[in-house]
Amino acid sequence: MALCKMQVYKLGIDIIAHDPVVILTDENKNHSLPITIGVFEATAIALAMEGTEVPRPTSHDLIKTIIENLGASIKEVIITKVVRSTFYAKLVLLKNDEEIVIDARPSDSIAIALRANAPIYAEEDVLRSEGVKGISFDAPKAEEDVFYVGEEESERDDSDRDDETKNVSGSNAVQDLTAEEDTLSKFIDNLDPDDFDGDERI
C-alpha cells in the first residue's frame, strides 16, 4: 500500500451542482485531489483551517474529545479508494500501540484530522486516477482551469440532481473560490462563533 501525504489546500465549489469541494494537494503541490462534500462538513473544515474557536463543541470537536477521553489518539486519515466516483476514507486510531481502523467519509475524517493535527494521506492509486496535474496554486485560477471531481459517500439520491449533473455520470466540474460573488465563500467568511453557542431550544 503506497501512500502520498496530502494537505488541505482550500475549499472550492462545484460549478454544476454548486456543492462545496475540499481540495487536497501533495506536499510539493504537483497534484491536487478535489472531493465534493457537504455544506456542514465544509463549514467544519473551514473552522479548523482558520483556527476559529466556538463557544460550544461542534460534532467533530466532540468526536475528537471522545476518542481522546477513551485513551486513544488519532494517528492518520487515509483516502483509500474511489468507487463509481465516490471517495472512501479510513480514520486510523492508535490505542495501547494497537491500530483501530474506522470506515469514514473523507469530509468528516479531514475535519477531525485538522483538529487533531493528524496527517492526511491518499492511496497513490487514488491520486493517479483522480488527481489533477499542472494547476497553478500561486496565481488566481484561470477560467479554463475547470476540472472534474468525484463525490464522497452521500445519502443524497441521484433523483435530487438535475439533468445536467447526471450527464457527467457523478463527476462534477469545480472552480476556485476566488470570485467575490461565490455563495459558499461568503457563507464561510460570515461565520460567527456565537452561532454555535448553546443547545437548540423549542
C-alpha positions as protocol buffer text, in pm:
chain_id: "A"
residue {
  index: 1
  type: MET
  ca { x: 0 y: 0 z: 0 }
}
residue {
  index: 2
  type: ALA
  ca { x: 173 y: 314 z: -127 }
}
residue {
  index: 3
  type: LEU
  ca { x: 58 y: 638 z: 34 }
}
residue {
  index: 4
  type: CYS
  ca { x: 108 y: 1002 z: -61 }
}
residue {
  index: 5
  type: LYS
  ca { x: 97 y: 1263 z: 214 }
}
residue {
  index: 6
  type: MET
  ca { x: -160 y: 1533 z: 144 }
}
residue {
  index: 7
  type: GLN
  ca { x: -257 y: 1869 z: 290 }
}
residue {
  index: 8
  type: VAL
  ca { x: -577 y: 2070 z: 274 }
}
residue {
  index: 9
  type: TYR
  ca { x: -517 y: 2348 z: 24 }
}
residue {
  index: 10
  type: LYS
  ca { x: -853 y: 2525 z: 25 }
}
residue {
  index: 11
  type: LEU
  ca { x: -1226 y: 2492 z: -26 }
}
residue {
  index: 12
  type: GLY
  ca { x: -1382 y: 2519 z: -369 }
}
residue {
  index: 13
  type: ILE
  ca { x: -1727 y: 2493 z: -521 }
}
residue {
  index: 14
  type: ASP
  ca { x: -1879 y: 2261 z: -780 }
}
residue {
  index: 15
  type: ILE
  ca { x: -1991 y: 2479 z: -1071 }
}
residue {
  index: 16
  type: ILE
  ca { x: -2253 y: 2230 z: -1188 }
}
residue {
  index: 17
  type: ALA
  ca { x: -2424 y: 2119 z: -866 }
}
residue {
  index: 18
  type: HIS
  ca { x: -2299 y: 2416 z: -657 }
}
residue {
  index: 19
  type: ASP
  ca { x: -2176 y: 2182 z: -384 }
}
residue {
  index: 20
  type: PRO
  ca { x: -1868 y: 2256 z: -171 }
}
residue {
  index: 21
  type: VAL
  ca { x: -1540 y: 2089 z: -262 }
}
residue {
  index: 22
  type: VAL
  ca { x: -1234 y: 2031 z: -46 }
}
residue {
  index: 23
  type: ILE
  ca { x: -910 y: 2046 z: -243 }
}
residue {
  index: 24
  type: LEU
  ca { x: -614 y: 1843 z: -118 }
}
residue {
  index: 25
  type: THR
  ca { x: -262 y: 1874 z: -257 }
}
residue {
  index: 26
  type: ASP
  ca { x: 51 y: 1671 z: -220 }
}
residue {
  index: 27
  type: GLU
  ca { x: 340 y: 1829 z: -28 }
}
residue {
  index: 28
  type: ASN
  ca { x: 506 y: 1955 z: -347 }
}
residue {
  index: 29
  type: LYS
  ca { x: 176 y: 2083 z: -489 }
}
residue {
  index: 30
  type: ASN
  ca { x: 230 y: 1880 z: -805 }
}
residue {
  index: 31
  type: HIS
  ca { x: -111 y: 1716 z: -781 }
}
residue {
  index: 32
  type: SER
  ca { x: -445 y: 1816 z: -637 }
}
residue {
  index: 33
  type: LEU
  ca { x: -730 y: 1592 z: -526 }
}
residue {
  index: 34
  type: PRO
  ca { x: -1071 y: 1765 z: -519 }
}
residue {
  index: 35
  type: ILE
  ca { x: -1358 y: 1591 z: -337 }
}
residue {
  index: 36
  type: THR
  ca { x: -1719 y: 1709 z: -330 }
}
residue {
  index: 37
  type: ILE
  ca { x: -1852 y: 1738 z: 26 }
}
residue {
  index: 38
  type: GLY
  ca { x: -2150 y: 1882 z: 214 }
}
residue {
  index: 39
  type: VAL
  ca { x: -2201 y: 2237 z: 338 }
}
residue {
  index: 40
  type: PHE
  ca { x: -2186 y: 2143 z: 707 }
}
residue {
  index: 41
  type: GLU
  ca { x: -1863 y: 1948 z: 655 }
}
residue {
  index: 42
  type: ALA
  ca { x: -1718 y: 2239 z: 457 }
}
residue {
  index: 43
  type: THR
  ca { x: -1802 y: 2468 z: 748 }
}
residue {
  index: 44
  type: ALA
  ca { x: -1633 y: 2229 z: 993 }
}
residue {
  index: 45
  type: ILE
  ca { x: -1321 y: 2216 z: 777 }
}
residue {
  index: 46
  type: ALA
  ca { x: -1318 y: 2596 z: 738 }
}
residue {
  index: 47
  type: LEU
  ca { x: -1343 y: 2648 z: 1114 }
}
residue {
  index: 48
  type: ALA
  ca { x: -1048 y: 2415 z: 1170 }
}
residue {
  index: 49
  type: MET
  ca { x: -837 y: 2570 z: 893 }
}
residue {
  index: 50
  type: GLU
  ca { x: -892 y: 2918 z: 1033 }
}
residue {
  index: 51
  type: GLY
  ca { x: -843 y: 2808 z: 1394 }
}
residue {
  index: 52
  type: THR
  ca { x: -1177 y: 2959 z: 1489 }
}
residue {
  index: 53
  type: GLU
  ca { x: -1286 y: 2880 z: 1843 }
}
residue {
  index: 54
  type: VAL
  ca { x: -1655 y: 2823 z: 1905 }
}
residue {
  index: 55
  type: PRO
  ca { x: -1833 y: 2859 z: 2240 }
}
residue {
  index: 56
  type: ARG
  ca { x: -1971 y: 2505 z: 2230 }
}
residue {
  index: 57
  type: PRO
  ca { x: -1811 y: 2196 z: 2070 }
}
residue {
  index: 58
  type: THR
  ca { x: -1912 y: 2100 z: 1718 }
}
residue {
  index: 59
  type: SER
  ca { x: -1975 y: 1737 z: 1625 }
}
residue {
  index: 60
  type: HIS
  ca { x: -1617 y: 1695 z: 1507 }
}
residue {
  index: 61
  type: ASP
  ca { x: -1481 y: 1854 z: 1825 }
}
residue {
  index: 62
  type: LEU
  ca { x: -1697 y: 1610 z: 2022 }
}
residue {
  index: 63
  type: ILE
  ca { x: -1570 y: 1309 z: 1826 }
}
residue {
  index: 64
  type: LYS
  ca { x: -1210 y: 1413 z: 1888 }
}
residue {
  index: 65
  type: THR
  ca { x: -1276 y: 1459 z: 2261 }
}
residue {
  index: 66
  type: ILE
  ca { x: -1449 y: 1121 z: 2291 }
}
residue {
  index: 67
  type: ILE
  ca { x: -1160 y: 944 z: 2116 }
}
residue {
  index: 68
  type: GLU
  ca { x: -903 y: 1107 z: 2340 }
}
residue {
  index: 69
  type: ASN
  ca { x: -1101 y: 1051 z: 2662 }
}
residue {
  index: 70
  type: LEU
  ca { x: -1124 y: 683 z: 2576 }
}
residue {
  index: 71
  type: GLY
  ca { x: -747 y: 667 z: 2576 }
}
residue {
  index: 72
  type: ALA
  ca { x: -691 y: 663 z: 2200 }
}
residue {
  index: 73
  type: SER
  ca { x: -527 y: 908 z: 1964 }
}
residue {
  index: 74
  type: ILE
  ca { x: -593 y: 997 z: 1602 }
}
residue {
  index: 75
  type: LYS
  ca { x: -298 y: 860 z: 1407 }
}
residue {
  index: 76
  type: GLU
  ca { x: -390 y: 945 z: 1049 }
}
residue {
  index: 77
  type: VAL
  ca { x: -654 y: 967 z: 779 }
}
residue {
  index: 78
  type: ILE
  ca { x: -624 y: 775 z: 454 }
}
residue {
  index: 79
  type: ILE
  ca { x: -826 y: 838 z: 137 }
}
residue {
  index: 80
  type: THR
  ca { x: -842 y: 475 z: 31 }
}
residue {
  index: 81
  type: LYS
  ca { x: -1041 y: 432 z: -288 }
}
residue {
  index: 82
  type: VAL
  ca { x: -1290 y: 567 z: -536 }
}
residue {
  index: 83
  type: VAL
  ca { x: -1587 y: 355 z: -640 }
}
residue {
  index: 84
  type: ARG
  ca { x: -1828 y: 490 z: -904 }
}
residue {
  index: 85
  type: SER
  ca { x: -1696 y: 843 z: -849 }
}
residue {
  index: 86
  type: THR
  ca { x: -1741 y: 809 z: -471 }
}
residue {
  index: 87
  type: PHE
  ca { x: -1444 y: 861 z: -239 }
}
residue {
  index: 88
  type: TYR
  ca { x: -1388 y: 644 z: 70 }
}
residue {
  index: 89
  type: ALA
  ca { x: -1160 y: 703 z: 368 }
}
residue {
  index: 90
  type: LYS
  ca { x: -1029 y: 537 z: 683 }
}
residue {
  index: 91
  type: LEU
  ca { x: -981 y: 708 z: 1018 }
}
residue {
  index: 92
  type: VAL
  ca { x: -691 y: 534 z: 1191 }
}
residue {
  index: 93
  type: LEU
  ca { x: -677 y: 548 z: 1571 }
}
residue {
  index: 94
  type: LEU
  ca { x: -400 y: 431 z: 1800 }
}
residue {
  index: 95
  type: LYS
  ca { x: -464 y: 282 z: 2144 }
}
residue {
  index: 96
  type: ASN
  ca { x: -211 y: 87 z: 2350 }
}
residue {
  index: 97
  type: ASP
  ca { x: 10 y: 57 z: 2041 }
}
residue {
  index: 98
  type: GLU
  ca { x: -276 y: -108 z: 1852 }
}
residue {
  index: 99
  type: GLU
  ca { x: -431 y: 44 z: 1542 }
}
residue {
  index: 100
  type: ILE
  ca { x: -807 y: 78 z: 1517 }
}
residue {
  index: 101
  type: VAL
  ca { x: -928 y: 142 z: 1162 }
}
residue {
  index: 102
  type: ILE
  ca { x: -1269 y: 305 z: 1117 }
}
residue {
  index: 103
  type: ASP
  ca { x: -1453 y: 347 z: 789 }
}
residue {
  index: 104
  type: ALA
  ca { x: -1546 y: 713 z: 747 }
}
residue {
  index: 105
  type: ARG
  ca { x: -1635 y: 976 z: 493 }
}
residue {
  index: 106
  type: PRO
  ca { x: -1339 y: 1185 z: 370 }
}
residue {
  index: 107
  type: SER
  ca { x: -1502 y: 1512 z: 480 }
}
residue {
  index: 108
  type: ASP
  ca { x: -1557 y: 1400 z: 840 }
}
residue {
  index: 109
  type: SER
  ca { x: -1212 y: 1241 z: 851 }
}
residue {
  index: 110
  type: ILE
  ca { x: -1045 y: 1557 z: 725 }
}
residue {
  index: 111
  type: ALA
  ca { x: -1237 y: 1778 z: 971 }
}
residue {
  index: 112
  type: ILE
  ca { x: -1128 y: 1554 z: 1259 }
}
residue {
  index: 113
  type: ALA
  ca { x: -768 y: 1526 z: 1137 }
}
residue {
  index: 114
  type: LEU
  ca { x: -734 y: 1905 z: 1120 }
}
residue {
  index: 115
  type: ARG
  ca { x: -849 y: 1936 z: 1480 }
}
residue {
  index: 116
  type: ALA
  ca { x: -603 y: 1669 z: 1594 }
}
residue {
  index: 117
  type: ASN
  ca { x: -312 y: 1784 z: 1375 }
}
residue {
  index: 118
  type: ALA
  ca { x: -309 y: 1435 z: 1228 }
}
residue {
  index: 119
  type: PRO
  ca { x: -159 y: 1364 z: 885 }
}
residue {
  index: 120
  type: ILE
  ca { x: -377 y: 1301 z: 581 }
}
residue {
  index: 121
  type: TYR
  ca { x: -275 y: 1050 z: 314 }
}
residue {
  index: 122
  type: ALA
  ca { x: -415 y: 932 z: -16 }
}
residue {
  index: 123
  type: GLU
  ca { x: -351 y: 599 z: -182 }
}
residue {
  index: 124
  type: GLU
  ca { x: -130 y: 653 z: -484 }
}
residue {
  index: 125
  type: ASP
  ca { x: -384 y: 471 z: -698 }
}
residue {
  index: 126
  type: VAL
  ca { x: -647 y: 728 z: -596 }
}
residue {
  index: 127
  type: LEU
  ca { x: -415 y: 1018 z: -674 }
}
residue {
  index: 128
  type: ARG
  ca { x: -319 y: 858 z: -1004 }
}
residue {
  index: 129
  type: SER
  ca { x: -678 y: 808 z: -1116 }
}
residue {
  index: 130
  type: GLU
  ca { x: -849 y: 1113 z: -963 }
}
residue {
  index: 131
  type: GLY
  ca { x: -570 y: 1365 z: -909 }
}
residue {
  index: 132
  type: VAL
  ca { x: -524 y: 1674 z: -1123 }
}
residue {
  index: 133
  type: LYS
  ca { x: -184 y: 1785 z: -1253 }
}
residue {
  index: 134
  type: GLY
  ca { x: -48 y: 2115 z: -1368 }
}
residue {
  index: 135
  type: ILE
  ca { x: -266 y: 2356 z: -1167 }
}
residue {
  index: 136
  type: SER
  ca { x: -100 y: 2679 z: -1061 }
}
residue {
  index: 137
  type: PHE
  ca { x: -154 y: 2736 z: -688 }
}
residue {
  index: 138
  type: ASP
  ca { x: 30 y: 3068 z: -679 }
}
residue {
  index: 139
  type: ALA
  ca { x: -176 y: 3260 z: -933 }
}
residue {
  index: 140
  type: PRO
  ca { x: -551 y: 3320 z: -943 }
}
residue {
  index: 141
  type: LYS
  ca { x: -730 y: 3034 z: -1115 }
}
residue {
  index: 142
  type: ALA
  ca { x: -798 y: 3097 z: -1480 }
}
residue {
  index: 143
  type: GLU
  ca { x: -1138 y: 3047 z: -1633 }
}
residue {
  index: 144
  type: GLU
  ca { x: -1014 y: 2744 z: -1827 }
}
residue {
  index: 145
  type: ASP
  ca { x: -883 y: 2577 z: -1509 }
}
residue {
  index: 146
  type: VAL
  ca { x: -1200 y: 2380 z: -1457 }
}
residue {
  index: 147
  type: PHE
  ca { x: -1171 y: 2011 z: -1380 }
}
residue {
  index: 148
  type: TYR
  ca { x: -1389 y: 1719 z: -1276 }
}
residue {
  index: 149
  type: VAL
  ca { x: -1415 y: 1560 z: -936 }
}
residue {
  index: 150
  type: GLY
  ca { x: -1584 y: 1266 z: -773 }
}
residue {
  index: 151
  type: GLU
  ca { x: -1806 y: 1281 z: -472 }
}
residue {
  index: 152
  type: GLU
  ca { x: -1772 y: 1135 z: -130 }
}
residue {
  index: 153
  type: GLU
  ca { x: -2023 y: 886 z: 4 }
}
residue {
  index: 154
  type: SER
  ca { x: -2358 y: 1061 z: 42 }
}
residue {
  index: 155
  type: GLU
  ca { x: -2712 y: 983 z: 146 }
}
residue {
  index: 156
  type: ARG
  ca { x: -2843 y: 1202 z: -134 }
}
residue {
  index: 157
  type: ASP
  ca { x: -3028 y: 1016 z: -407 }
}
residue {
  index: 158
  type: ASP
  ca { x: -2946 y: 1071 z: -774 }
}
residue {
  index: 159
  type: SER
  ca { x: -3303 y: 1197 z: -821 }
}
residue {
  index: 160
  type: ASP
  ca { x: -3202 y: 1507 z: -628 }
}
residue {
  index: 161
  type: ARG
  ca { x: -2964 y: 1607 z: -903 }
}
residue {
  index: 162
  type: ASP
  ca { x: -3063 y: 1797 z: -1212 }
}
residue {
  index: 163
  type: ASP
  ca { x: -3027 y: 1653 z: -1561 }
}
residue {
  index: 164
  type: GLU
  ca { x: -2711 y: 1848 z: -1631 }
}
residue {
  index: 165
  type: THR
  ca { x: -2536 y: 1698 z: -1329 }
}
residue {
  index: 166
  type: LYS
  ca { x: -2644 y: 1345 z: -1419 }
}
residue {
  index: 167
  type: ASN
  ca { x: -2495 y: 1382 z: -1765 }
}
residue {
  index: 168
  type: VAL
  ca { x: -2144 y: 1387 z: -1617 }
}
residue {
  index: 169
  type: SER
  ca { x: -2200 y: 1045 z: -1456 }
}
residue {
  index: 170
  type: GLY
  ca { x: -2141 y: 1151 z: -1098 }
}
residue {
  index: 171
  type: SER
  ca { x: -1835 y: 1367 z: -1171 }
}
residue {
  index: 172
  type: ASN
  ca { x: -1868 y: 1740 z: -1127 }
}
residue {
  index: 173
  type: ALA
  ca { x: -1678 y: 2042 z: -1250 }
}
residue {
  index: 174
  type: VAL
  ca { x: -1519 y: 2253 z: -979 }
}
residue {
  index: 175
  type: GLN
  ca { x: -1374 y: 2601 z: -980 }
}
residue {
  index: 176
  type: ASP
  ca { x: -1179 y: 2802 z: -729 }
}
residue {
  index: 177
  type: LEU
  ca { x: -1344 y: 3015 z: -460 }
}
residue {
  index: 178
  type: THR
  ca { x: -1185 y: 3342 z: -566 }
}
residue {
  index: 179
  type: ALA
  ca { x: -1490 y: 3529 z: -700 }
}
residue {
  index: 180
  type: GLU
  ca { x: -1649 y: 3771 z: -456 }
}
residue {
  index: 181
  type: GLU
  ca { x: -1995 y: 3660 z: -555 }
}
residue {
  index: 182
  type: ASP
  ca { x: -1934 y: 3298 z: -454 }
}
residue {
  index: 183
  type: THR
  ca { x: -2205 y: 3193 z: -210 }
}
residue {
  index: 184
  type: LEU
  ca { x: -2002 y: 2941 z: -12 }
}
residue {
  index: 185
  type: SER
  ca { x: -1712 y: 3182 z: 28 }
}
residue {
  index: 186
  type: LYS
  ca { x: -1945 y: 3449 z: 166 }
}
residue {
  index: 187
  type: PHE
  ca { x: -2109 y: 3198 z: 398 }
}
residue {
  index: 188
  type: ILE
  ca { x: -1776 y: 3086 z: 543 }
}
residue {
  index: 189
  type: ASP
  ca { x: -1642 y: 3442 z: 572 }
}
residue {
  index: 190
  type: ASN
  ca { x: -1951 y: 3544 z: 767 }
}
residue {
  index: 191
  type: LEU
  ca { x: -1936 y: 3256 z: 1014 }
}
residue {
  index: 192
  type: ASP
  ca { x: -1997 y: 3377 z: 1368 }
}
residue {
  index: 193
  type: PRO
  ca { x: -1870 y: 3155 z: 1653 }
}
residue {
  index: 194
  type: ASP
  ca { x: -2169 y: 3268 z: 1857 }
}
residue {
  index: 195
  type: ASP
  ca { x: -2388 y: 3073 z: 1615 }
}
residue {
  index: 196
  type: PHE
  ca { x: -2252 y: 2759 z: 1777 }
}
residue {
  index: 197
  type: ASP
  ca { x: -2333 y: 2868 z: 2131 }
}
residue {
  index: 198
  type: GLY
  ca { x: -2584 y: 2670 z: 2335 }
}
residue {
  index: 199
  type: ASP
  ca { x: -2831 y: 2399 z: 2250 }
}
residue {
  index: 200
  type: GLU
  ca { x: -3128 y: 2424 z: 2020 }
}
residue {
  index: 201
  type: ARG
  ca { x: -3438 y: 2528 z: 2208 }
}
residue {
  index: 202
  type: ILE
  ca { x: -3801 y: 2479 z: 2118 }
}
